[in-house]
Amino acid sequence: MLTEEKKSLIQAEERFRHEVASKIRSELGAVGEEVRDVERGIWDKVNEFLNSNVGMWLLSSVLVTGGAGAYQTMQHHYELKLRNRTQLITHQFEIANRIQNMKYFLRKAQTIGDAQLALKSVFVSKTPVNPDVEKLSLSVIYFNFYQMIGTQNKEALDLVRKLEDREYILQTQKPSDPLPDAEKQKLLGWVEALEQIEIKESHTR
């Protein structure tokens, strides 16, 4: 039988998962619309040119043979752009997902075992945004994300390494032992600092 605390925990996780899924659907919808707008703009310009005298001549002599290849190249370009944008959004939301999970469980942590459970998100997702990132460590997700955006935040990477090191140390301790308040506050401080970096960076992207 589930206790009230566990029920509220499950409900909170479900709410968070639903919010993340809604945000991803919204972002992907916006990306798709952006790609469609670009395609419409390109085809409007192409049609305008082709309806001119020069365009008709060019169409009859050159584009009939090369048009199919040009279209395939353009289509591939936008498919690649859409895939990269989707991966970027997935990584961004998975980072936020892991941070919120750690923060939520650490706030309720009373024992070493509770802290072990909270920091599990450093290495595997409890509520993955996408199966592709479920088993990636947080440091790998950050690395991939920073590769995609072309910059990196050393402070964020240092905080992730600290959390990884602390998780290894906690695994050597007895789960039933009480979690010292100083340890809890230190872990929460690192997670909240990571959260602030993510919030700040999301506003500048």
Secondary structure, DSSP 8 states (H G I E B T S, - for coil): ---HHHHHHHHHHHHHHHHHHHHHHHHHHHHHHHHHHHHHHHHHHHHHHHTSHHHHHHIIIIIHHHHHHHHHHHHHHHHHHHHHHHHHHHHHHHHHHHHHHHHHHHHH--BHHHHHHHHGGGTS-SS-SSGGGTTS-HHHHHHHHHHHHT---HHHHHHHHHHHHHHHHHHTS-TTSB--HHHHHHHHHHHHHHHHHHHHHHHH-
